[in-house]
Amino acid sequence: MNYRVALQAVGTHDPDRFHAFATRVLIEAVEGCGIRHWADVEHWDGSSRMTITDLGGESFEVTVSTIRPALTAFLEADPGADLMDLDGYLADEFIQQGLFGLVIYRSEVTHRPRTAHRAR
């Protein structure tokens, strides 16, 4: 492992970095419409806590703790991840994995593909 890769790996355990990513996931879930295809948002504090009700009428409180396992796995798998890599689709998956242990509800919208700029 080279020095740069080692620094990135260590950076995945930075609590400030994790918190920034967690906040972005929760914002994308609500404001990026990540969970809106299967849940109504009953309460949203704007950054770290929400109460949602799924299509079956069951209510859940979602916090950073809910998404911690899925987000941690994401950051460990991609130590160079950028905040802009997160979108509503990933946020939805992280929340469903945290609440249900798997993805139950599928959106008709799919994760945006990574784009590469081509020289013309």
Backbone atoms as SQL, in Angstrom:
CREATE TABLE atoms (id INTEGER PRIMARY KEY, chain TEXT, resi INTEGER, resn TEXT, atom TEXT, x REAL, y REAL, z REAL);
INSERT INTO atoms VALUES
  (1, 'A', 1, 'MET', 'N', 0.853, -1.165, 0.000),
  (2, 'A', 1, 'MET', 'CA', 0.000, 0.000, 0.000),
  (3, 'A', 1, 'MET', 'C', 0.902, 1.232, 0.000),
  (4, 'A', 2, 'ASN', 'N', 0.635, 2.137, -0.927),
  (5, 'A', 2, 'ASN', 'CA', 1.453, 3.334, -0.970),
  (6, 'A', 2, 'ASN', 'C', 0.972, 4.360, 0.058),
  (7, 'A', 3, 'TYR', 'N', 1.740, 5.390, 0.246),
  (8, 'A', 3, 'TYR', 'CA', 1.479, 6.410, 1.263),
  (9, 'A', 3, 'TYR', 'C', 0.131, 7.093, 1.065),
  (10, 'A', 4, 'ARG', 'N', -0.194, 7.463, -0.168),
  (11, 'A', 4, 'ARG', 'CA', -1.448, 8.161, -0.448),
  (12, 'A', 4, 'ARG', 'C', -2.659, 7.279, -0.125),
  (13, 'A', 5, 'VAL', 'N', -2.611, 6.013, -0.509),
  (14, 'A', 5, 'VAL', 'CA', -3.713, 5.092, -0.217),
  (15, 'A', 5, 'VAL', 'C', -3.847, 4.896, 1.289),
  (16, 'A', 6, 'ALA', 'N', -2.738, 4.809, 1.985),
  (17, 'A', 6, 'ALA', 'CA', -2.771, 4.666, 3.445),
  (18, 'A', 6, 'ALA', 'C', -3.414, 5.882, 4.104),
  (19, 'A', 7, 'LEU', 'N', -3.081, 7.065, 3.635),
  (20, 'A', 7, 'LEU', 'CA', -3.690, 8.278, 4.193),
  (21, 'A', 7, 'LEU', 'C', -5.190, 8.309, 3.950),
  (22, 'A', 8, 'GLN', 'N', -5.611, 7.888, 2.772),
  (23, 'A', 8, 'GLN', 'CA', -7.042, 7.850, 2.474),
  (24, 'A', 8, 'GLN', 'C', -7.758, 6.844, 3.375),
  (25, 'A', 9, 'ALA', 'N', -7.140, 5.708, 3.603),
  (26, 'A', 9, 'ALA', 'CA', -7.752, 4.690, 4.454),
  (27, 'A', 9, 'ALA', 'C', -7.909, 5.198, 5.879),
  (28, 'A', 10, 'VAL', 'N', -6.903, 5.867, 6.376),
  (29, 'A', 10, 'VAL', 'CA', -6.980, 6.438, 7.721),
  (30, 'A', 10, 'VAL', 'C', -8.067, 7.501, 7.764),
  (31, 'A', 11, 'GLY', 'N', -8.215, 8.252, 6.702),
  (32, 'A', 11, 'GLY', 'CA', -9.208, 9.314, 6.638),
  (33, 'A', 11, 'GLY', 'C', -10.636, 8.817, 6.725),
  (34, 'A', 12, 'THR', 'N', -10.892, 7.548, 6.396),
  (35, 'A', 12, 'THR', 'CA', -12.264, 7.041, 6.459),
  (36, 'A', 12, 'THR', 'C', -12.747, 6.934, 7.894),
  (37, 'A', 13, 'HIS', 'N', -11.837, 6.948, 8.857),
  (38, 'A', 13, 'HIS', 'CA', -12.219, 6.847, 10.264),
  (39, 'A', 13, 'HIS', 'C', -12.258, 8.202, 10.949),
  (40, 'A', 14, 'ASP', 'N', -12.106, 9.260, 10.207),
  (41, 'A', 14, 'ASP', 'CA', -12.160, 10.611, 10.740),
  (42, 'A', 14, 'ASP', 'C', -13.619, 10.927, 11.083),
  (43, 'A', 15, 'PRO', 'N', -13.915, 11.182, 12.362),
  (44, 'A', 15, 'PRO', 'CA', -15.303, 11.431, 12.752),
  (45, 'A', 15, 'PRO', 'C', -15.920, 12.644, 12.045),
  (46, 'A', 16, 'ASP', 'N', -15.129, 13.688, 11.795),
  (47, 'A', 16, 'ASP', 'CA', -15.664, 14.857, 11.100),
  (48, 'A', 16, 'ASP', 'C', -16.036, 14.510, 9.663),
  (49, 'A', 17, 'ARG', 'N', -15.200, 13.713, 9.011),
  (50, 'A', 17, 'ARG', 'CA', -15.480, 13.285, 7.639),
  (51, 'A', 17, 'ARG', 'C', -16.736, 12.416, 7.614),
  (52, 'A', 18, 'PHE', 'N', -16.803, 11.475, 8.551),
  (53, 'A', 18, 'PHE', 'CA', -17.977, 10.605, 8.618),
  (54, 'A', 18, 'PHE', 'C', -19.233, 11.439, 8.846),
  (55, 'A', 19, 'HIS', 'N', -19.176, 12.387, 9.767),
  (56, 'A', 19, 'HIS', 'CA', -20.333, 13.226, 10.063),
  (57, 'A', 19, 'HIS', 'C', -20.768, 14.022, 8.830),
  (58, 'A', 20, 'ALA', 'N', -19.814, 14.548, 8.075),
  (59, 'A', 20, 'ALA', 'CA', -20.146, 15.299, 6.855),
  (60, 'A', 20, 'ALA', 'C', -20.872, 14.394, 5.859),
  (61, 'A', 21, 'PHE', 'N', -20.387, 13.172, 5.691),
  (62, 'A', 21, 'PHE', 'CA', -21.025, 12.232, 4.776),
  (63, 'A', 21, 'PHE', 'C', -22.412, 11.832, 5.294),
  (64, 'A', 22, 'ALA', 'N', -22.526, 11.590, 6.587),
  (65, 'A', 22, 'ALA', 'CA', -23.812, 11.189, 7.167),
  (66, 'A', 22, 'ALA', 'C', -24.851, 12.295, 6.986),
  (67, 'A', 23, 'THR', 'N', -24.446, 13.529, 7.228),
  (68, 'A', 23, 'THR', 'CA', -25.364, 14.654, 7.042),
  (69, 'A', 23, 'THR', 'C', -25.817, 14.723, 5.597),
  (70, 'A', 24, 'ARG', 'N', -24.878, 14.553, 4.676),
  (71, 'A', 24, 'ARG', 'CA', -25.216, 14.599, 3.247),
  (72, 'A', 24, 'ARG', 'C', -26.202, 13.484, 2.884),
  (73, 'A', 25, 'VAL', 'N', -25.994, 12.278, 3.425),
  (74, 'A', 25, 'VAL', 'CA', -26.901, 11.159, 3.142),
  (75, 'A', 25, 'VAL', 'C', -28.315, 11.498, 3.599),
  (76, 'A', 26, 'LEU', 'N', -28.455, 12.009, 4.799),
  (77, 'A', 26, 'LEU', 'CA', -29.788, 12.311, 5.316),
  (78, 'A', 26, 'LEU', 'C', -30.451, 13.433, 4.526),
  (79, 'A', 27, 'ILE', 'N', -29.685, 14.437, 4.144),
  (80, 'A', 27, 'ILE', 'CA', -30.242, 15.525, 3.325),
  (81, 'A', 27, 'ILE', 'C', -30.686, 14.994, 1.969),
  (82, 'A', 28, 'GLU', 'N', -29.858, 14.170, 1.337),
  (83, 'A', 28, 'GLU', 'CA', -30.221, 13.595, 0.034),
  (84, 'A', 28, 'GLU', 'C', -31.457, 12.704, 0.142),
  (85, 'A', 29, 'ALA', 'N', -31.594, 12.005, 1.248),
  (86, 'A', 29, 'ALA', 'CA', -32.750, 11.131, 1.424),
  (87, 'A', 29, 'ALA', 'C', -34.049, 11.919, 1.421),
  (88, 'A', 30, 'VAL', 'N', -34.040, 13.079, 2.068),
  (89, 'A', 30, 'VAL', 'CA', -35.264, 13.881, 2.177),
  (90, 'A', 30, 'VAL', 'C', -35.363, 14.899, 1.055),
  (91, 'A', 31, 'GLU', 'N', -34.364, 15.741, 0.954),
  (92, 'A', 31, 'GLU', 'CA', -34.441, 16.852, 0.012),
  (93, 'A', 31, 'GLU', 'C', -34.056, 16.456, -1.408),
  (94, 'A', 32, 'GLY', 'N', -33.283, 15.371, -1.547),
  (95, 'A', 32, 'GLY', 'CA', -32.940, 14.847, -2.861),
  (96, 'A', 32, 'GLY', 'C', -33.936, 13.797, -3.315),
  (97, 'A', 33, 'CYS', 'N', -35.001, 13.654, -2.554),
  (98, 'A', 33, 'CYS', 'CA', -36.114, 12.737, -2.864),
  (99, 'A', 33, 'CYS', 'C', -35.718, 11.271, -2.860),
  (100, 'A', 34, 'GLY', 'N', -34.656, 10.910, -2.146),
  (101, 'A', 34, 'GLY', 'CA', -34.209, 9.522, -2.105),
  (102, 'A', 34, 'GLY', 'C', -35.228, 8.539, -1.575),
  (103, 'A', 35, 'ILE', 'N', -35.944, 8.914, -0.506),
  (104, 'A', 35, 'ILE', 'CA', -36.887, 7.972, 0.107),
  (105, 'A', 35, 'ILE', 'C', -38.343, 8.298, -0.194),
  (106, 'A', 36, 'ARG', 'N', -38.575, 9.356, -0.925),
  (107, 'A', 36, 'ARG', 'CA', -39.950, 9.836, -1.132),
  (108, 'A', 36, 'ARG', 'C', -40.827, 8.862, -1.922),
  (109, 'A', 37, 'HIS', 'N', -40.234, 7.883, -2.590),
  (110, 'A', 37, 'HIS', 'CA', -41.042, 6.925, -3.356),
  (111, 'A', 37, 'HIS', 'C', -41.656, 5.855, -2.459),
  (112, 'A', 38, 'TRP', 'N', -41.207, 5.765, -1.215),
  (113, 'A', 38, 'TRP', 'CA', -41.770, 4.759, -0.303),
  (114, 'A', 38, 'TRP', 'C', -42.077, 5.290, 1.085),
  (115, 'A', 39, 'ALA', 'N', -41.743, 6.541, 1.371),
  (116, 'A', 39, 'ALA', 'CA', -41.962, 7.061, 2.720),
  (117, 'A', 39, 'ALA', 'C', -42.418, 8.515, 2.696),
  (118, 'A', 40, 'ASP', 'N', -43.277, 8.839, 3.644),
  (119, 'A', 40, 'ASP', 'CA', -43.644, 10.228, 3.899),
  (120, 'A', 40, 'ASP', 'C', -42.780, 10.717, 5.044),
  (121, 'A', 41, 'VAL', 'N', -42.275, 11.912, 4.929),
  (122, 'A', 41, 'VAL', 'CA', -41.449, 12.494, 5.981),
  (123, 'A', 41, 'VAL', 'C', -42.379, 13.274, 6.906),
  (124, 'A', 42, 'GLU', 'N', -42.475, 12.798, 8.129),
  (125, 'A', 42, 'GLU', 'CA', -43.354, 13.425, 9.118),
  (126, 'A', 42, 'GLU', 'C', -42.639, 14.564, 9.834),
  (127, 'A', 43, 'HIS', 'N', -41.364, 14.366, 10.116),
  (128, 'A', 43, 'HIS', 'CA', -40.554, 15.387, 10.788),
  (129, 'A', 43, 'HIS', 'C', -39.135, 15.307, 10.241),
  (130, 'A', 44, 'TRP', 'N', -38.523, 16.469, 10.050),
  (131, 'A', 44, 'TRP', 'CA', -37.157, 16.542, 9.525),
  (132, 'A', 44, 'TRP', 'C', -36.496, 17.753, 10.159),
  (133, 'A', 45, 'ASP', 'N', -35.387, 17.540, 10.879),
  (134, 'A', 45, 'ASP', 'CA', -34.716, 18.664, 11.540),
  (135, 'A', 45, 'ASP', 'C', -33.739, 19.394, 10.625),
  (136, 'A', 46, 'GLY', 'N', -33.593, 18.913, 9.398),
  (137, 'A', 46, 'GLY', 'CA', -32.743, 19.586, 8.426),
  (138, 'A', 46, 'GLY', 'C', -31.332, 19.054, 8.315),
  (139, 'A', 47, 'SER', 'N', -30.930, 18.127, 9.217),
  (140, 'A', 47, 'SER', 'CA', -29.566, 17.622, 9.096),
  (141, 'A', 47, 'SER', 'C', -29.314, 16.254, 9.717),
  (142, 'A', 48, 'SER', 'N', -29.971, 15.894, 10.817),
  (143, 'A', 48, 'SER', 'CA', -29.539, 14.679, 11.497),
  (144, 'A', 48, 'SER', 'C', -30.636, 13.747, 12.004),
  (145, 'A', 49, 'ARG', 'N', -31.884, 14.149, 11.921),
  (146, 'A', 49, 'ARG', 'CA', -32.947, 13.307, 12.474),
  (147, 'A', 49, 'ARG', 'C', -34.234, 13.505, 11.688),
  (148, 'A', 50, 'MET', 'N', -34.889, 12.386, 11.394),
  (149, 'A', 50, 'MET', 'CA', -36.178, 12.458, 10.716),
  (150, 'A', 50, 'MET', 'C', -37.089, 11.364, 11.241),
  (151, 'A', 51, 'THR', 'N', -38.373, 11.596, 11.125),
  (152, 'A', 51, 'THR', 'CA', -39.374, 10.574, 11.400),
  (153, 'A', 51, 'THR', 'C', -40.109, 10.371, 10.090),
  (154, 'A', 52, 'ILE', 'N', -40.186, 9.107, 9.670),
  (155, 'A', 52, 'ILE', 'CA', -40.812, 8.786, 8.395),
  (156, 'A', 52, 'ILE', 'C', -41.881, 7.711, 8.598),
  (157, 'A', 53, 'THR', 'N', -42.812, 7.636, 7.662),
  (158, 'A', 53, 'THR', 'CA', -43.836, 6.599, 7.666),
  (159, 'A', 53, 'THR', 'C', -43.800, 5.914, 6.307),
  (160, 'A', 54, 'ASP', 'N', -43.653, 4.580, 6.325),
  (161, 'A', 54, 'ASP', 'CA', -43.548, 3.849, 5.064),
  (162, 'A', 54, 'ASP', 'C', -44.929, 3.588, 4.462),
  (163, 'A', 55, 'LEU', 'N', -44.949, 2.945, 3.306),
  (164, 'A', 55, 'LEU', 'CA', -46.204, 2.681, 2.594),
  (165, 'A', 55, 'LEU', 'C', -47.176, 1.820, 3.389),
  (166, 'A', 56, 'GLY', 'N', -46.651, 1.007, 4.298),
  (167, 'A', 56, 'GLY', 'CA', -47.499, 0.157, 5.125),
  (168, 'A', 56, 'GLY', 'C', -48.025, 0.854, 6.369),
  (169, 'A', 57, 'GLY', 'N', -47.630, 2.118, 6.586),
  (170, 'A', 57, 'GLY', 'CA', -48.109, 2.876, 7.731),
  (171, 'A', 57, 'GLY', 'C', -47.234, 2.781, 8.964),
  (172, 'A', 58, 'GLU', 'N', -46.097, 2.086, 8.865),
  (173, 'A', 58, 'GLU', 'CA', -45.197, 1.968, 10.010),
  (174, 'A', 58, 'GLU', 'C', -44.268, 3.172, 10.064),
  (175, 'A', 59, 'SER', 'N', -44.068, 3.715, 11.261),
  (176, 'A', 59, 'SER', 'CA', -43.203, 4.882, 11.439),
  (177, 'A', 59, 'SER', 'C', -41.834, 4.478, 11.954),
  (178, 'A', 60, 'PHE', 'N', -40.833, 5.232, 11.530),
  (179, 'A', 60, 'PHE', 'CA', -39.450, 4.980, 11.919),
  (180, 'A', 60, 'PHE', 'C', -38.762, 6.301, 12.221),
  (181, 'A', 61, 'GLU', 'N', -37.857, 6.262, 13.181),
  (182, 'A', 61, 'GLU', 'CA', -36.982, 7.399, 13.409),
  (183, 'A', 61, 'GLU', 'C', -35.650, 7.060, 12.753),
  (184, 'A', 62, 'VAL', 'N', -35.163, 7.949, 11.920),
  (185, 'A', 62, 'VAL', 'CA', -33.907, 7.740, 11.201),
  (186, 'A', 62, 'VAL', 'C', -32.901, 8.772, 11.690),
  (187, 'A', 63, 'THR', 'N', -31.727, 8.282, 12.088),
  (188, 'A', 63, 'THR', 'CA', -30.630, 9.139, 12.546),
  (189, 'A', 63, 'THR', 'C', -29.335, 8.640, 11.921),
  (190, 'A', 64, 'VAL', 'N', -28.251, 9.248, 12.298),
  (191, 'A', 64, 'VAL', 'CA', -26.936, 8.817, 11.833),
  (192, 'A', 64, 'VAL', 'C', -26.691, 7.361, 12.230),
  (193, 'A', 65, 'SER', 'N', -27.155, 6.960, 13.390),
  (194, 'A', 65, 'SER', 'CA', -26.970, 5.572, 13.839),
  (195, 'A', 65, 'SER', 'C', -27.626, 4.576, 12.888),
  (196, 'A', 66, 'THR', 'N', -28.725, 4.961, 12.286),
  (197, 'A', 66, 'THR', 'CA', -29.441, 4.093, 11.352),
  (198, 'A', 66, 'THR', 'C', -28.575, 3.768, 10.139),
  (199, 'A', 67, 'ILE', 'N', -27.861, 4.768, 9.632),
  (200, 'A', 67, 'ILE', 'CA', -27.095, 4.580, 8.396),
  (201, 'A', 67, 'ILE', 'C', -25.629, 4.236, 8.636),
  (202, 'A', 68, 'ARG', 'N', -25.196, 4.248, 9.899),
  (203, 'A', 68, 'ARG', 'CA', -23.770, 4.040, 10.210),
  (204, 'A', 68, 'ARG', 'C', -23.177, 2.787, 9.554),
  (205, 'A', 69, 'PRO', 'N', -23.771, 1.592, 9.672),
  (206, 'A', 69, 'PRO', 'CA', -23.132, 0.407, 9.070),
  (207, 'A', 69, 'PRO', 'C', -22.968, 0.515, 7.545),
  (208, 'A', 70, 'ALA', 'N', -24.012, 0.938, 6.853),
  (209, 'A', 70, 'ALA', 'CA', -23.938, 1.018, 5.392),
  (210, 'A', 70, 'ALA', 'C', -22.980, 2.118, 4.949),
  (211, 'A', 71, 'LEU', 'N', -23.013, 3.256, 5.618),
  (212, 'A', 71, 'LEU', 'CA', -22.118, 4.354, 5.250),
  (213, 'A', 71, 'LEU', 'C', -20.672, 4.002, 5.557),
  (214, 'A', 72, 'THR', 'N', -20.428, 3.362, 6.673),
  (215, 'A', 72, 'THR', 'CA', -19.070, 2.944, 7.023),
  (216, 'A', 72, 'THR', 'C', -18.527, 1.979, 5.971),
  (217, 'A', 73, 'ALA', 'N', -19.333, 1.010, 5.559),
  (218, 'A', 73, 'ALA', 'CA', -18.906, 0.057, 4.524),
  (219, 'A', 73, 'ALA', 'C', -18.598, 0.786, 3.218),
  (220, 'A', 74, 'PHE', 'N', -19.428, 1.758, 2.854),
  (221, 'A', 74, 'PHE', 'CA', -19.215, 2.542, 1.637),
  (222, 'A', 74, 'PHE', 'C', -17.880, 3.284, 1.709),
  (223, 'A', 75, 'LEU', 'N', -17.601, 3.941, 2.827),
  (224, 'A', 75, 'LEU', 'CA', -16.369, 4.717, 2.965),
  (225, 'A', 75, 'LEU', 'C', -15.137, 3.822, 3.032),
  (226, 'A', 76, 'GLU', 'N', -15.266, 2.657, 3.626),
  (227, 'A', 76, 'GLU', 'CA', -14.131, 1.728, 3.675),
  (228, 'A', 76, 'GLU', 'C', -13.849, 1.132, 2.295),
  (229, 'A', 77, 'ALA', 'N', -14.894, 0.892, 1.519),
  (230, 'A', 77, 'ALA', 'CA', -14.719, 0.337, 0.171),
  (231, 'A', 77, 'ALA', 'C', -14.150, 1.372, -0.792),
  (232, 'A', 78, 'ASP', 'N', -14.412, 2.649, -0.541),
  (233, 'A', 78, 'ASP', 'CA', -13.940, 3.721, -1.414),
  (234, 'A', 78, 'ASP', 'C', -13.369, 4.861, -0.570),
  (235, 'A', 79, 'PRO', 'N', -12.131, 4.698, -0.072),
  (236, 'A', 79, 'PRO', 'CA', -11.543, 5.709, 0.806),
  (237, 'A', 79, 'PRO', 'C', -11.423, 7.084, 0.152),
  (238, 'A', 80, 'GLY', 'N', -11.418, 7.138, -1.154),
  (239, 'A', 80, 'GLY', 'CA', -11.309, 8.418, -1.848),
  (240, 'A', 80, 'GLY', 'C', -12.656, 9.024, -2.191),
  (241, 'A', 81, 'ALA', 'N', -13.729, 8.483, -1.630),
  (242, 'A', 81, 'ALA', 'CA', -15.072, 8.977, -1.942),
  (243, 'A', 81, 'ALA', 'C', -15.181, 10.465, -1.631),
  (244, 'A', 82, 'ASP', 'N', -15.960, 11.124, -2.440),
  (245, 'A', 82, 'ASP', 'CA', -16.202, 12.558, -2.303),
  (246, 'A', 82, 'ASP', 'C', -17.668, 12.754, -1.924),
  (247, 'A', 83, 'LEU', 'N', -17.969, 13.817, -1.220),
  (248, 'A', 83, 'LEU', 'CA', -19.363, 14.105, -0.858),
  (249, 'A', 83, 'LEU', 'C', -20.276, 14.127, -2.078),
  (250, 'A', 84, 'MET', 'N', -19.751, 14.557, -3.198),
  (251, 'A', 84, 'MET', 'CA', -20.562, 14.638, -4.414),
  (252, 'A', 84, 'MET', 'C', -20.859, 13.258, -5.011),
  (253, 'A', 85, 'ASP', 'N', -20.226, 12.205, -4.476),
  (254, 'A', 85, 'ASP', 'CA', -20.535, 10.847, -4.925),
  (255, 'A', 85, 'ASP', 'C', -21.877, 10.374, -4.369),
  (256, 'A', 86, 'LEU', 'N', -22.369, 11.046, -3.345),
  (257, 'A', 86, 'LEU', 'CA', -23.630, 10.656, -2.721),
  (258, 'A', 86, 'LEU', 'C', -24.808, 11.317, -3.429),
  (259, 'A', 87, 'ASP', 'N', -25.839, 10.544, -3.666),
  (260, 'A', 87, 'ASP', 'CA', -27.055, 11.084, -4.264),
  (261, 'A', 87, 'ASP', 'C', -28.255, 10.452, -3.571),
  (262, 'A', 88, 'GLY', 'N', -29.441, 10.819, -3.991),
  (263, 'A', 88, 'GLY', 'CA', -30.654, 10.317, -3.377),
  (264, 'A', 88, 'GLY', 'C', -30.785, 8.802, -3.463),
  (265, 'A', 89, 'TYR', 'N', -30.306, 8.228, -4.551),
  (266, 'A', 89, 'TYR', 'CA', -30.390, 6.778, -4.727),
  (267, 'A', 89, 'TYR', 'C', -29.568, 6.051, -3.661),
  (268, 'A', 90, 'LEU', 'N', -28.315, 6.472, -3.469),
  (269, 'A', 90, 'LEU', 'CA', -27.483, 5.846, -2.439),
  (270, 'A', 90, 'LEU', 'C', -28.042, 6.103, -1.044),
  (271, 'A', 91, 'ALA', 'N', -28.520, 7.317, -0.800),
  (272, 'A', 91, 'ALA', 'CA', -29.101, 7.642, 0.498),
  (273, 'A', 91, 'ALA', 'C', -30.273, 6.707, 0.799),
  (274, 'A', 92, 'ASP', 'N', -31.110, 6.485, -0.199),
  (275, 'A', 92, 'ASP', 'CA', -32.240, 5.576, -0.047),
  (276, 'A', 92, 'ASP', 'C', -31.760, 4.181, 0.333),
  (277, 'A', 93, 'GLU', 'N', -30.747, 3.684, -0.357),
  (278, 'A', 93, 'GLU', 'CA', -30.224, 2.348, -0.052),
  (279, 'A', 93, 'GLU', 'C', -29.655, 2.277, 1.360),
  (280, 'A', 94, 'PHE', 'N', -28.901, 3.287, 1.774),
  (281, 'A', 94, 'PHE', 'CA', -28.317, 3.286, 3.121),
  (282, 'A', 94, 'PHE', 'C', -29.418, 3.257, 4.186),
  (283, 'A', 95, 'ILE', 'N', -30.472, 4.024, 3.985),
  (284, 'A', 95, 'ILE', 'CA', -31.558, 4.070, 4.964),
  (285, 'A', 95, 'ILE', 'C', -32.326, 2.750, 4.993),
  (286, 'A', 96, 'GLN', 'N', -32.639, 2.205, 3.830),
  (287, 'A', 96, 'GLN', 'CA', -33.349, 0.921, 3.809),
  (288, 'A', 96, 'GLN', 'C', -32.506, -0.191, 4.425),
  (289, 'A', 97, 'GLN', 'N', -31.206, -0.205, 4.137),
  (290, 'A', 97, 'GLN', 'CA', -30.345, -1.219, 4.747),
  (291, 'A', 97, 'GLN', 'C', -30.325, -1.066, 6.265),
  (292, 'A', 98, 'GLY', 'N', -30.295, 0.185, 6.733),
  (293, 'A', 98, 'GLY', 'CA', -30.285, 0.422, 8.167),
  (294, 'A', 98, 'GLY', 'C', -31.595, 0.043, 8.849),
  (295, 'A', 99, 'LEU', 'N', -32.708, 0.295, 8.192),
  (296, 'A', 99, 'LEU', 'CA', -34.011, 0.003, 8.790),
  (297, 'A', 99, 'LEU', 'C', -34.433, -1.459, 8.629),
  (298, 'A', 100, 'PHE', 'N', -34.201, -2.018, 7.442),
  (299, 'A', 100, 'PHE', 'CA', -34.735, -3.338, 7.120),
  (300, 'A', 100, 'PHE', 'C', -33.675, -4.420, 6.927),
  (301, 'A', 101, 'GLY', 'N', -32.401, -4.020, 6.829),
  (302, 'A', 101, 'GLY', 'CA', -31.340, -4.995, 6.585),
  (303, 'A', 101, 'GLY', 'C', -31.127, -5.313, 5.113),
  (304, 'A', 102, 'LEU', 'N', -31.978, -4.757, 4.249),
  (305, 'A', 102, 'LEU', 'CA', -31.870, -4.934, 2.807),
  (306, 'A', 102, 'LEU', 'C', -32.732, -3.874, 2.128),
  (307, 'A', 103, 'VAL', 'N', -32.617, -3.801, 0.815),
  (308, 'A', 103, 'VAL', 'CA', -33.414, -2.840, 0.052),
  (309, 'A', 103, 'VAL', 'C', -34.725, -3.512, -0.327),
  (310, 'A', 104, 'ILE', 'N', -35.822, -2.974, 0.172),
  (311, 'A', 104, 'ILE', 'CA', -37.152, -3.522, -0.093),
  (312, 'A', 104, 'ILE', 'C', -37.827, -2.763, -1.227),
  (313, 'A', 105, 'TYR', 'N', -37.784, -1.449, -1.139),
  (314, 'A', 105, 'TYR', 'CA', -38.453, -0.599, -2.114),
  (315, 'A', 105, 'TYR', 'C', -37.454, -0.153, -3.166),
  (316, 'A', 106, 'ARG', 'N', -37.788, -0.328, -4.421),
  (317, 'A', 106, 'ARG', 'CA', -36.920, 0.095, -5.520),
  (318, 'A', 106, 'ARG', 'C', -37.533, 1.294, -6.215),
  (319, 'A', 107, 'SER', 'N', -36.723, 2.280, -6.466),
  (320, 'A', 107, 'SER', 'CA', -37.162, 3.465, -7.189),
  (321, 'A', 107, 'SER', 'C', -37.088, 3.196, -8.677),
  (322, 'A', 108, 'GLU', 'N', -37.930, 3.886, -9.430),
  (323, 'A', 108, 'GLU', 'CA', -37.833, 3.789, -10.889),
  (324, 'A', 108, 'GLU', 'C', -36.630, 4.571, -11.397),
  (325, 'A', 109, 'VAL', 'N', -36.153, 5.483, -10.577),
  (326, 'A', 109, 'VAL', 'CA', -34.967, 6.263, -10.916),
  (327, 'A', 109, 'VAL', 'C', -33.761, 5.475, -10.443),
  (328, 'A', 110, 'THR', 'N', -32.746, 5.401, -11.267),
  (329, 'A', 110, 'THR', 'CA', -31.558, 4.661, -10.878),
  (330, 'A', 110, 'THR', 'C', -30.417, 5.600, -10.541),
  (331, 'A', 111, 'HIS', 'N', -29.430, 5.064, -9.877),
  (332, 'A', 111, 'HIS', 'CA', -28.243, 5.821, -9.491),
  (333, 'A', 111, 'HIS', 'C', -27.627, 6.481, -10.715),
  (334, 'A', 112, 'ARG', 'N', -27.264, 7.739, -10.570),
  (335, 'A', 112, 'ARG', 'CA', -26.650, 8.439, -11.703),
  (336, 'A', 112, 'ARG', 'C', -25.297, 7.806, -12.019),
  (337, 'A', 113, 'PRO', 'N', -25.041, 7.541, -13.249),
  (338, 'A', 113, 'PRO', 'CA', -23.752, 6.927, -13.605),
  (339, 'A', 113, 'PRO', 'C', -22.621, 7.931, -13.443),
  (340, 'A', 114, 'ARG', 'N', -21.466, 7.416, -13.111),
  (341, 'A', 114, 'ARG', 'CA', -20.295, 8.286, -13.077),
  (342, 'A', 114, 'ARG', 'C', -19.979, 8.661, -14.517),
  (343, 'A', 115, 'THR', 'N', -19.693, 9.905, -14.726),
  (344, 'A', 115, 'THR', 'CA', -19.446, 10.354, -16.075),
  (345, 'A', 115, 'THR', 'C', -17.976, 10.650, -16.274),
  (346, 'A', 116, 'ALA', 'N', -17.545, 10.433, -17.447),
  (347, 'A', 116, 'ALA', 'CA', -16.171, 10.776, -17.805),
  (348, 'A', 116, 'ALA', 'C', -16.230, 11.817, -18.901),
  (349, 'A', 117, 'HIS', 'N', -15.417, 12.823, -18.772),
  (350, 'A', 117, 'HIS', 'CA', -15.394, 13.869, -19.803),
  (351, 'A', 117, 'HIS', 'C', -14.515, 13.388, -20.953),
  (352, 'A', 118, 'ARG', 'N', -15.049, 13.502, -22.127),
  (353, 'A', 118, 'ARG', 'CA', -14.306, 13.055, -23.312),
  (354, 'A', 118, 'ARG', 'C', -13.822, 14.285, -24.085),
  (355, 'A', 119, 'ALA', 'N', -12.642, 14.171, -24.606),
  (356, 'A', 119, 'ALA', 'CA', -12.115, 15.250, -25.455),
  (357, 'A', 119, 'ALA', 'C', -12.866, 15.217, -26.787),
  (358, 'A', 120, 'ARG', 'N', -13.224, 16.358, -27.270),
  (359, 'A', 120, 'ARG', 'CA', -13.949, 16.392, -28.552),
  (360, 'A', 120, 'ARG', 'C', -13.046, 16.824, -29.656);
